[in-house]
Amino acid sequence: MRYQVRQHIFSFRDRFTIKDEYDQPQYVVEGKFFTVGNKLTLFNVKGEEEIYIEQKLLRFLPEYYFYKKGKHIATIKKEFTFFKPKFHIDSIKGKYEIQGSVLAHDFQILNHQEVVCTISKRWFSFADTYGVEIKEDEDPSFMLALVIILDQVYHEETNHSTNHSS
């Protein structure tokens, strides 16, 4: 399954549209106004909440929790590394790992050392845009929520300086 994740840059809060490979909207991500830490919700096209994302504060490295229907389903923790980004995910679906390139533009999500998702940030786009390819037997909403976390951790400073310049 292929998706395109695109951030809306002229918005006062984090907002993303996620389309499938046929350019059909599949999900929307909306951030909450005026919160301490990131709090975002991934909705399907029917407007139903799929995953609620909450950043845990007072951590040395970024840490996020995912919730589905009020139940904690995953903890995402960034690892301390010098060059290539790395995250560990403990979830009800199993253990995953995210590995990234030096410039934090290309990532792979692995489950038992098998690549289950690839993510590539577009270099020459006005808004943050990611191409995402997800293995068929993986939950797309879960994988796409992980993409949103990567944007929050690596590209948020750029996003907010762009958002507030308008």
MARVEXPA-266861 format. One line per 3 residues: number of its first residue (from 1); their letters; for each residue y, x, z of N, C-alpha, C, O. Coordinates in pm, 1 decimal, padded with zeros to 6 digits. Each point is the difference from the previous one (the first is absolute). Layout:
NUM	A	Y,X,Z,Y,X,Z,Y,X,Z,Y,X,Z | ... $
END
This chain:
1	MRY	-00116.7,00084.6,00000.0,00116.7,-00084.6,00000.0,00123.2,00089.3,00000.0,00007.8,00097.7,00074.5 | 00086.2,-00132.2,-00157.5,00123.2,00078.1,-00009.2,00118.0,-00086.7,00041.3,00007.6,-00119.0,-00030.7 | 00084.6,00184.1,00101.9,00118.9,-00069.0,00048.4,00121.5,00088.7,-00017.4,-00010.1,00122.3,-00010.6 $
4	QVR	00125.9,-00187.9,00007.8,00127.8,00070.3,00002.2,00076.7,-00051.6,00121.0,00022.2,-00120.2,00014.5 | 00017.9,00213.1,00072.4,00076.2,-00033.1,00120.1,00142.8,00045.4,-00025.0,00025.1,00117.7,-00025.8 | 00068.8,-00212.1,00033.7,00139.3,00033.0,-00030.1,00090.4,-00049.1,00111.7,-00006.1,-00115.9,00041.0 $
7	QHI	00090.0,00206.4,00007.3,00093.2,-00036.7,00105.9,00125.9,-00060.8,-00060.4,00048.4,00045.0,-00103.9 | 00003.9,-00147.5,00170.0,00128.7,-00058.1,-00038.9,00107.0,00085.1,00066.8,00004.6,00008.6,00122.7 | 00081.1,00053.9,-00201.9,00095.2,00093.0,00060.5,00127.8,-00066.0,00048.4,00066.0,00053.7,00088.9 $
10	FSF	-00029.3,-00167.0,-00143.6,00123.7,-00065.0,00044.5,-00032.8,-00110.8,00098.9,00025.2,-00118.0,-00024.7 | -00081.3,00158.7,00135.7,-00041.4,-00092.7,00103.9,00035.1,00062.3,00134.0,-00007.3,00121.8,00016.0 | 00045.3,-00204.5,00080.0,00036.8,00051.5,00131.8,-00121.2,00027.1,00087.9,00013.8,00052.1,00110.7 $
13	RDR	-00130.5,-00086.5,-00158.5,-00123.1,00028.4,00073.2,-00102.7,00050.4,-00100.1,00017.1,-00014.5,-00121.1 | -00122.5,00073.0,00172.1,-00106.1,00046.2,-00089.0,-00062.8,-00120.2,-00068.8,-00034.4,-00099.1,00064.3 | 00020.0,00109.5,-00196.1,-00061.7,-00107.7,-00077.8,-00066.8,00063.4,-00121.8,00060.5,00080.1,-00071.2 $
16	FTI	-00185.1,-00117.0,00049.1,-00077.9,00052.0,-00111.3,-00064.7,-00115.9,-00074.4,-00036.0,-00101.6,00059.5 | 00021.9,00118.5,-00190.9,-00077.7,-00092.0,-00081.9,-00120.1,00077.6,-00051.6,00013.5,00114.1,-00044.4 | -00130.2,-00175.5,00050.1,-00122.2,00064.7,-00046.2,-00059.1,-00085.6,-00111.3,-00033.1,-00116.8,00020.0 $
19	KDE	00020.6,00178.4,-00138.9,-00053.2,-00069.9,-00117.1,-00131.9,00062.8,-00041.6,-00026.0,00117.4,00026.2 | -00057.0,-00198.2,-00091.8,-00126.9,00052.6,-00050.3,00022.4,00068.7,-00134.4,00112.9,00009.7,-00048.0 | -00221.1,00037.5,-00011.5,00010.8,00074.2,-00125.8,00047.1,-00087.3,-00116.6,00034.6,00052.4,-00105.9 $
22	YDQ	-00033.0,-00184.6,00124.0,00047.7,-00092.0,-00103.4,00142.9,-00044.9,00027.9,00049.1,-00095.4,-00060.4 | 00016.9,00164.7,00152.1,00139.2,-00024.8,00038.2,00018.7,-00135.2,00069.5,00108.3,-00058.4,-00004.4 | -00214.0,00009.6,00067.9,00006.3,-00126.1,00074.2,00019.6,00029.4,00148.5,-00072.7,00081.6,00056.6 $
25	PQY	00170.1,-00147.1,00007.4,00021.2,00021.9,00144.0,-00125.7,-00036.7,00079.4,-00061.3,-00104.0,-00023.9 | 00023.8,00190.3,00118.3,-00117.0,-00023.9,00084.2,00035.0,-00002.1,00148.6,-00059.4,-00074.7,00077.6 | 00156.9,00157.8,-00038.8,00039.3,00010.8,00140.4,00149.4,00028.3,00009.0,00062.3,00048.0,-00094.7 $
28	VVE	-00006.9,-00079.2,00211.6,00137.7,00035.7,00034.5,-00004.6,00058.6,00140.6,-00073.1,-00048.8,00086.2 | 00151.1,00152.9,-00063.9,00012.3,00058.3,00133.7,00144.3,-00015.7,00043.4,00092.2,00034.0,-00074.1 | -00073.1,-00085.7,00194.4,00135.0,-00017.2,00054.1,00008.3,00062.4,00137.4,-00088.6,-00017.0,00083.8 $
31	GKF	00198.1,00090.3,-00062.2,00025.9,00058.4,00131.1,00088.0,-00092.3,00081.3,00072.0,-00083.3,-00055.0 | -00078.3,00098.5,00186.2,00084.3,-00080.5,00088.5,00137.0,00065.0,00012.9,00013.1,00122.3,-00005.4 | 00090.4,-00207.4,00022.8,00136.1,00047.6,00021.4,00015.0,00060.0,00138.6,-00063.0,-00045.6,00095.4 $
34	FTV	00145.9,00147.1,-00084.6,00047.1,00053.2,00128.3,-00110.0,00019.5,00103.1,00007.8,-00053.8,00110.4 | -00109.4,00129.9,-00145.5,-00105.9,00029.3,00096.2,-00001.6,00149.1,00029.4,00044.2,00081.0,-00081.5 | -00094.9,-00046.0,00197.1,-00021.2,00139.9,00033.4,-00141.2,00032.6,-00045.5,-00096.7,-00057.4,00050.0 $
37	GNK	00084.9,00149.1,-00144.1,-00129.5,00028.4,-00061.6,-00024.4,-00095.7,-00115.3,00061.7,-00106.1,-00009.0 | -00151.4,00145.0,-00077.6,-00031.9,-00083.2,-00116.3,-00091.2,-00115.4,00038.9,-00099.4,00017.7,00070.4 | 00135.6,-00135.9,-00117.7,-00082.3,-00120.3,00016.4,00003.3,-00071.7,-00133.9,00103.2,-00052.9,-00041.2 $
40	LTL	-00217.2,00051.8,-00025.9,-00007.4,-00055.9,-00133.7,-00118.0,-00095.8,-00009.9,-00097.1,00010.8,00074.8 | 00107.4,-00104.7,-00168.6,-00108.4,-00095.1,-00022.6,-00034.2,-00002.3,-00148.0,00088.1,-00009.7,-00085.4 | -00217.3,00018.7,00056.3,-00052.2,-00010.6,-00135.7,-00047.0,-00143.7,-00019.3,-00088.7,-00047.7,00070.7 $
43	FNV	00150.4,-00021.3,-00168.7,-00034.0,-00139.0,-00031.7,-00070.7,-00005.8,-00134.7,00030.8,00079.0,-00089.2 | -00125.6,-00172.1,00073.1,-00059.9,-00022.5,-00131.4,00092.7,-00090.7,-00081.2,00104.9,-00041.6,00049.3 | -00143.6,00010.9,-00174.0,00086.9,-00079.7,-00087.4,00020.2,-00142.5,00049.0,00094.8,-00066.6,-00041.5 $
46	KGE	-00182.4,00018.7,00129.3,00015.3,-00133.9,00057.2,00093.9,00000.9,00120.3,00026.8,-00104.6,00059.2 | 00023.3,00223.5,-00023.0,00088.8,00010.6,00115.1,-00072.8,00011.1,00132.6,00062.0,-00010.1,00105.8 | -00193.0,00030.8,-00110.4,-00079.9,00012.7,00122.3,-00001.3,00145.3,00046.5,-00013.4,00092.1,-00080.6 $
49	EEI	00027.4,-00073.0,00211.2,-00001.2,00135.5,00055.0,-00138.6,00061.5,-00014.8,-00100.3,-00059.1,00040.2 | 00096.4,00177.6,-00097.9,-00125.3,00074.8,-00014.3,-00011.4,00105.4,00110.2,-00100.9,00007.4,00070.2 | 00206.5,00074.4,-00056.0,-00000.4,00108.3,00099.2,00139.9,00015.5,00057.7,00099.2,00000.1,-00072.9 $
52	YIE	-00092.8,00012.9,00204.7,00124.7,00030.6,00069.8,-00007.6,00146.9,00040.5,-00099.4,00044.5,00057.4 | 00205.1,00030.2,-00088.0,00006.4,00144.4,00023.8,00105.2,00026.8,00106.4,00112.6,-00048.9,-00008.9 | -00150.0,00127.0,00109.4,00094.8,00031.5,00106.8,-00006.8,00148.8,00032.8,-00107.1,00054.8,00026.3 $
55	QKL	00223.3,00008.6,-00028.6,00008.1,00141.1,00037.5,00000.8,00011.3,00152.0,00072.5,-00072.3,00068.3 | -00153.3,00163.1,-00016.6,00000.0,00027.6,00143.3,00104.0,00107.9,00026.2,00002.9,00103.0,-00067.3 | 00081.0,-00127.7,00164.4,00109.7,00091.7,00029.7,-00040.8,00101.4,00105.9,-00107.3,-00008.3,00059.7 $
58	LRF	00196.8,00104.0,-00038.6,-00018.1,00105.5,00100.0,-00127.8,00079.6,-00024.4,-00073.3,00032.6,00093.3 | 00048.3,-00002.2,-00219.3,-00113.5,00082.7,-00039.0,00054.5,00126.8,-00064.6,00103.9,-00003.3,-00065.9 | -00173.7,00114.9,00084.7,00041.0,00126.0,-00061.4,-00007.4,-00009.8,-00152.2,00089.3,00047.7,-00070.1 $
61	LPE	-00195.0,-00109.0,00019.6,-00018.2,-00021.2,-00143.5,-00011.3,-00149.9,-00026.4,-00039.4,-00075.8,00088.5 | 00074.0,00032.7,-00210.6,-00004.8,-00143.5,-00030.2,-00137.2,-00061.9,00027.8,-00104.7,00058.4,-00028.1 | 00110.4,-00178.7,00084.3,-00121.3,-00076.4,00029.7,00030.0,-00147.6,-00025.2,00103.2,-00051.7,00042.8 $
64	YYF	-00193.8,-00014.5,-00111.9,00016.9,-00140.7,-00035.0,-00124.6,-00078.1,00038.0,-00110.9,00053.3,00001.5 | 00131.6,-00181.9,00029.4,-00110.5,-00092.4,00025.9,00005.7,-00109.7,-00105.0,00107.8,-00045.5,-00038.1 | -00225.3,00003.5,-00008.3,-00012.7,-00113.5,-00090.5,-00062.0,-00115.0,00078.2,-00089.7,00019.2,00082.1 $
67	YKK	00140.2,-00140.3,-00110.0,-00053.3,-00121.4,00061.5,-00030.3,-00101.2,-00109.6,00072.6,-00009.3,-00099.0 | -00179.3,-00065.5,00117.0,-00033.9,-00109.5,-00090.9,-00027.6,-00121.8,00087.0,-00089.2,00001.4,00084.8 | 00167.4,-00107.2,-00107.4,-00010.4,-00123.2,00079.7,00008.8,00030.8,00149.5,-00071.9,-00058.3,00081.1 $
70	GKH	00161.4,00150.7,-00046.3,00024.0,00034.4,00139.4,-00098.7,00098.2,00060.4,00016.4,00041.6,00114.7 | -00118.5,-00004.2,-00190.1,-00102.7,00091.2,00051.1,00025.2,00141.7,-00051.8,00023.5,00019.5,-00119.3 | -00028.4,00079.2,00209.1,00017.3,00140.5,-00038.3,-00117.7,00041.6,-00087.6,-00115.5,-00009.8,00041.4 $
73	IAT	00145.8,00056.9,-00164.5,-00108.6,00037.4,-00091.4,-00001.0,00148.1,-00035.5,-00100.4,00050.0,-00050.7 | 00211.7,00022.3,00076.7,00001.6,00141.7,-00037.2,00111.1,00074.9,00072.6,00104.3,-00055.8,00033.9 | -00130.7,00184.2,-00011.5,00099.6,00093.4,00051.7,00011.3,00113.7,-00100.3,-00100.4,00059.9,-00038.7 $
76	IKK	00222.7,-00030.6,-00003.0,00026.0,00104.4,-00098.3,00082.3,00107.5,00069.0,00107.6,-00028.2,00052.8 | -00158.1,00152.4,-00053.1,00069.7,00110.8,00065.7,00017.9,00115.2,-00097.1,-00094.3,00042.3,-00066.9 | 00217.1,00007.7,00060.4,00027.5,00118.2,-00081.2,-00046.8,00122.1,00076.6,00019.9,00010.7,00121.0 $
79	EFT	-00082.2,00081.1,-00193.1,-00045.9,00124.9,00059.8,00107.8,00105.8,-00015.0,00079.1,-00004.2,-00094.2 | -00075.9,00098.8,00186.5,00091.7,00112.8,-00012.6,-00058.9,00098.5,-00100.8,-00107.7,00055.3,00021.9 | 00179.1,-00034.0,-00132.6,-00040.6,00096.5,-00102.5,00124.1,00070.9,-00049.9,00110.9,-00052.1,00012.0 $
82	FFK	-00129.0,00170.8,-00068.1,00114.5,00076.8,-00048.1,00039.7,-00033.9,-00142.8,00119.1,-00001.7,-00031.0 | -00213.8,-00024.9,-00055.9,00035.6,-00018.1,-00140.2,-00039.9,-00135.7,-00056.7,00084.9,-00072.8,-00051.4 | -00210.3,00038.9,00059.8,-00047.0,-00123.5,-00062.3,-00011.1,-00110.7,00103.9,-00063.0,00018.6,00104.1 $
85	PKF	00123.9,-00134.0,-00131.6,-00006.5,-00111.3,00094.8,-00143.0,-00050.6,00019.6,-00081.7,00000.6,-00092.0 | 00054.7,-00044.5,00215.6,-00132.8,-00051.7,00031.8,00012.2,-00105.4,00109.2,00076.1,00016.1,00095.3 | -00151.8,-00123.8,-00110.5,-00003.7,-00109.1,00097.3,-00145.7,-00033.3,00031.4,-00089.0,00018.3,-00083.0 $
88	HID	00067.2,-00067.6,00204.5,-00131.3,-00052.9,00038.5,00016.0,-00148.1,00028.9,00095.9,-00042.0,00064.7 | -00190.8,-00036.3,-00113.3,00002.5,-00144.5,00019.4,-00130.1,-00041.8,00068.3,-00109.2,00022.7,-00052.1 | 00122.7,-00083.2,00167.8,-00113.5,-00062.2,00068.5,00017.4,-00149.9,-00017.0,00100.0,-00056.9,00043.9 $
91	SIK	-00197.6,-00007.0,-00107.9,00014.4,-00142.8,-00028.7,-00131.5,-00073.4,00021.6,-00105.4,00061.1,00017.4 | 00114.1,-00192.8,-00018.8,-00121.5,-00080.3,00010.0,-00085.5,00015.9,-00125.6,-00117.3,-00037.2,-00000.3 | 00175.3,00092.1,-00106.0,-00072.7,00024.3,-00124.4,-00063.0,00139.2,-00003.1,-00071.4,00033.7,-00094.4 $
94	GKY	00097.6,00047.5,00197.8,-00052.7,00135.8,00005.1,00112.4,00101.6,00010.4,00116.7,-00035.0,00018.0 | -00154.7,00161.6,-00029.7,00097.4,00109.0,00008.7,00041.2,00042.5,-00140.8,-00083.0,00017.3,-00089.3 | 00213.1,-00001.3,00073.1,00056.2,00044.9,-00126.8,00087.7,00121.3,00026.3,00037.9,00028.4,00113.6 $
97	EIQ	-00006.9,00042.1,-00221.0,00091.4,00113.1,00007.6,00090.6,-00005.6,-00121.9,-00044.5,-00031.9,-00110.2 | 00170.9,00063.0,00130.6,00093.6,00010.7,-00112.2,00036.9,00146.2,-00013.6,00039.1,00064.4,00097.4 | -00051.6,-00011.8,-00219.2,00039.6,00137.2,-00029.9,00105.4,-00004.6,-00108.7,-00011.5,-00075.9,-00096.3 $
100	GSV	00115.6,00158.7,00112.7,00108.9,-00001.8,-00096.2,00029.0,00135.2,-00059.8,-00050.1,00102.7,00045.9 | 00132.7,-00104.5,-00150.1,00044.8,00122.9,-00064.3,00114.2,00061.0,00080.3,00055.3,-00064.0,00089.4 | -00021.0,00186.4,-00121.6,00105.6,00072.3,00071.1,00131.9,-00076.7,-00004.1,00072.0,-00002.4,00099.8 $
103	LAH	-00038.8,-00059.5,-00211.3,00127.4,-00071.1,-00013.8,-00007.2,-00145.3,00046.0,00098.9,-00072.4,-00011.0 | -00212.4,00028.9,00061.5,-00020.6,-00136.9,00050.1,00028.5,-00104.9,-00107.8,00061.0,-00103.4,00027.2 | -00106.0,00131.6,-00149.9,00012.8,-00096.6,-00109.3,-00135.4,-00052.4,-00046.9,-00007.6,-00106.3,-00061.6 $
106	DFQ	-00098.1,00179.7,00090.3,-00134.4,-00040.8,-00040.0,-00090.1,00001.8,00122.6,00001.1,00094.8,00078.5 | -00079.6,-00202.3,-00063.4,-00087.3,-00013.3,00116.4,-00136.1,-00053.2,-00042.8,-00014.4,-00064.0,-00104.2 | -00084.5,00092.3,00187.5,-00132.9,-00057.7,-00014.2,-00040.2,-00056.8,00135.4,00024.7,00060.4,00104.3 $
109	ILN	-00086.6,-00176.9,-00108.2,-00058.0,-00056.9,00121.5,-00150.8,00016.5,-00012.7,-00060.6,-00039.9,-00099.5 | 00001.5,00099.6,00202.7,-00142.7,00028.7,-00001.8,-00072.4,-00074.7,00111.1,00053.9,-00021.9,00108.5 | -00177.4,-00016.4,-00138.9,-00090.4,-00058.8,00098.2,-00130.5,00077.7,-00013.5,-00064.1,-00005.7,-00104.9 $
112	HQE	00023.8,00077.8,00208.7,-00119.4,00086.0,-00004.3,00008.6,00099.3,-00116.0,-00096.3,00018.1,-00074.4 | 00211.7,00045.6,00059.9,00026.0,00101.7,-00102.9,-00002.5,-00054.8,-00142.9,00004.1,00078.0,-00095.1 | -00010.7,-00209.2,00078.2,00003.6,-00061.6,-00132.6,00138.3,-00060.0,-00022.9,00051.9,-00071.9,00085.4 $
115	VVC	00008.0,00101.6,-00201.3,00131.8,-00053.9,-00032.5,-00013.8,-00149.4,-00028.2,-00074.9,-00041.0,-00088.7 | 00148.5,-00040.1,00165.8,-00004.3,-00145.3,-00018.3,00133.1,-00054.4,-00052.2,00009.2,-00116.4,-00039.0 | 00094.3,00202.0,00038.7,00131.5,-00042.8,-00048.1,00081.6,00123.0,-00036.8,-00001.2,00099.7,00072.2 $
118	TIS	00072.3,-00106.8,-00184.8,00094.1,00106.1,-00037.7,00139.2,-00061.1,-00010.9,00016.9,-00113.6,-00044.4 | 00082.0,00191.8,00086.0,00138.6,-00046.1,00005.0,00086.9,00106.3,-00064.1,-00013.7,00118.6,00030.0 | 00102.6,-00160.4,-00117.6,00090.6,00093.8,-00064.9,00140.5,-00058.4,-00002.2,00022.8,-00108.4,-00053.8 $
121	KRW	00071.0,00181.4,00112.9,00140.1,-00043.1,-00000.9,00060.8,00039.6,-00133.3,-00017.2,00112.9,-00046.1 | 00087.8,-00205.2,-00014.8,00064.0,00026.7,-00128.1,00120.5,00090.8,00021.8,00081.6,-00023.9,00089.0 | -00071.2,00127.5,-00170.3,00105.7,00099.7,00017.0,00136.4,-00049.3,-00044.1,00098.8,00023.3,00069.7 $
124	FSF	-00090.5,-00090.3,-00182.4,00130.3,-00030.7,-00058.1,00030.4,-00148.8,00001.4,00039.4,-00056.8,-00101.8 | -00057.4,-00005.7,00215.8,00033.8,-00141.5,00009.8,00114.4,-00016.6,00098.7,00012.3,00076.2,00095.9 | 00070.7,-00175.9,-00120.3,00118.1,-00024.7,00083.0,-00039.8,-00041.5,00141.0,00060.0,00045.4,00097.5 $
127	ADT	-00160.2,-00130.8,-00086.4,-00051.7,-00043.6,00130.4,-00132.9,00070.6,00024.7,-00065.0,00045.8,-00093.9 | 00025.1,-00037.1,00220.5,-00131.9,00055.5,00029.3,-00105.6,-00088.9,-00063.3,-00007.9,-00119.5,00028.8 | -00073.3,00179.2,-00115.8,-00104.3,-00072.0,-00071.4,-00127.9,00082.4,00005.7,00001.5,00120.9,-00023.3 $
130	YGV	-00111.2,-00187.3,00054.3,-00129.1,00067.2,00012.9,-00101.9,-00066.1,-00090.4,-00007.3,-00122.6,-00007.9 | -00071.4,00204.4,-00060.2,-00117.5,-00047.9,-00070.1,-00117.9,00015.1,00094.2,-00018.0,00105.9,00060.2 | -00062.5,-00210.3,-00046.6,-00110.5,00000.4,00096.0,-00126.8,-00046.4,-00070.8,-00000.3,-00102.8,-00067.7 $
133	EIK	-00106.6,00179.0,00083.8,-00129.6,-00040.9,-00054.0,-00099.2,-00006.7,00115.6,-00021.0,00097.9,00071.7 | -00039.6,-00215.6,-00055.0,-00087.7,-00027.9,00113.8,-00141.2,-00028.5,-00050.3,-00019.5,-00076.5,-00094.4 | -00077.2,00138.6,00158.5,-00140.4,-00023.6,-00032.6,-00032.7,-00147.8,00023.1,00049.1,-00060.9,00095.1 $
136	EDE	-00131.5,00004.2,-00182.1,-00028.9,-00144.2,-00000.3,-00048.3,-00056.5,00133.0,00034.6,-00113.3,00033.6 | -00113.0,00187.9,00043.1,-00057.0,-00056.8,00122.3,00088.4,00019.3,00123.5,-00042.9,-00028.8,00111.8 | 00165.1,00077.1,-00131.1,00094.6,00016.0,00111.1,00092.8,-00121.3,00007.6,00023.9,-00067.7,-00100.1 $
139	DPS	00027.3,00041.5,00218.6,00093.8,-00109.9,00023.2,00138.2,00041.6,-00050.8,00061.7,00089.6,00057.5 | -00012.1,-00153.0,-00164.3,00128.5,00043.1,-00055.8,00116.4,-00013.9,00097.6,00088.0,00085.9,00001.7 | -00084.8,-00191.0,00079.4,00113.1,-00016.4,00091.9,00003.8,00113.7,00101.7,00108.0,00047.3,00035.3 $
142	FML	-00222.7,-00003.4,00011.4,-00007.2,00111.0,00095.5,00048.2,00129.8,-00064.7,00080.2,00072.6,00058.8 | -00128.6,-00043.3,-00178.8,00040.0,00122.5,-00070.7,00149.5,-00001.9,-00032.3,00067.9,00101.6,00014.6 | -00016.7,-00216.5,-00058.1,00141.9,-00009.5,-00034.7,00088.2,00012.1,00123.6,00110.3,00054.0,-00008.5 $
145	ALV	-00156.2,-00102.7,00122.2,00075.1,00018.4,00124.9,00009.0,00148.5,00034.4,00101.5,00045.0,00053.2 | -00206.5,00031.4,-00083.0,00004.4,00144.9,00022.4,00103.4,00066.5,-00090.8,00066.5,00095.0,00041.2 | -00052.7,-00144.0,-00163.8,00102.5,00052.6,-00091.5,00139.3,-00022.1,00059.2,00085.4,00088.3,-00007.6 $
148	IIL	-00062.6,-00204.7,00065.8,00129.6,-00030.6,00061.4,00028.4,00097.8,00114.2,00113.4,00045.1,00016.2 | -00215.4,-00012.4,00062.5,00016.6,00097.8,00108.1,00043.9,00134.8,-00056.6,00090.0,00063.9,00054.6 | -00152.6,-00020.8,-00163.2,00038.1,00127.8,-00060.6,00146.4,-00001.1,-00041.1,00071.3,00098.1,00021.2 $
151	DQV	-00026.3,-00207.8,-00079.6,00140.7,-00010.1,-00036.9,00088.8,00007.2,00123.9,00102.1,00068.6,-00001.6 | -00138.6,-00136.5,00106.3,00079.8,-00000.1,00122.6,00009.7,00140.3,00058.9,00107.0,00041.0,00044.9 | -00216.0,00031.7,-00044.5,-00002.1,00132.5,00061.8,00070.3,00104.1,-00086.1,00076.0,00081.3,00052.6 $
154	YHE	-00099.6,-00081.6,-00184.3,00049.7,00108.8,-00084.2,00126.3,-00029.6,-00078.0,00070.5,00093.2,-00038.5 | -00039.5,-00217.9,00014.0,00112.5,-00028.4,-00088.5,00102.8,-00093.0,00060.9,00093.0,-00042.0,-00068.9 | -00107.2,00009.0,00195.5,00090.9,-00094.2,00066.0,00143.4,00051.5,00005.4,00093.6,-00076.5,-00023.0 $
157	ETN	-00075.2,00203.9,00052.9,00135.9,00054.6,00010.5,00074.7,-00018.4,-00131.5,00117.0,-00038.4,-00000.7 | -00184.4,00065.8,-00110.1,00059.8,-00020.7,-00131.7,00027.5,-00147.6,-00022.6,00106.4,-00036.5,-00050.2 | -00202.0,-00049.2,00087.1,00015.8,-00144.2,-00019.0,00122.3,-00051.5,00073.5,00080.2,-00073.6,-00057.6 $
160	HST	-00064.6,00110.9,00183.9,00110.0,-00054.3,00078.3,00134.7,00054.1,-00044.5,00099.5,-00072.2,00007.2 | -00092.5,00195.9,-00052.7,00128.1,00049.7,-00048.0,00038.3,-00071.7,-00128.9,00118.3,-00023.4,-00024.7 | -00217.7,-00012.0,-00058.6,00027.0,-00077.0,-00121.1,00039.0,-00142.8,00035.5,00095.1,-00054.0,-00056.6 $
163	NHS	-00167.6,-00007.8,00150.0,00026.9,-00138.7,00037.6,00139.4,-00016.9,00057.3,00065.6,-00100.3,-00028.2 | -00019.2,00193.4,00106.4,00127.8,-00017.1,00066.2,00118.4,00046.9,-00083.6,00114.9,-00014.6,00041.6 | -00141.7,00070.2,-00158.1,00110.9,00043.7,-00083.7,00056.3,-00113.4,-00083.3,00105.9,00015.5,-00060.8 $
166	S	-00174.1,-00129.3,00056.5,00048.1,-00112.7,-00081.0,00084.9,-00094.8,00079.5,00048.0,-00099.9,-00053.7 $
END
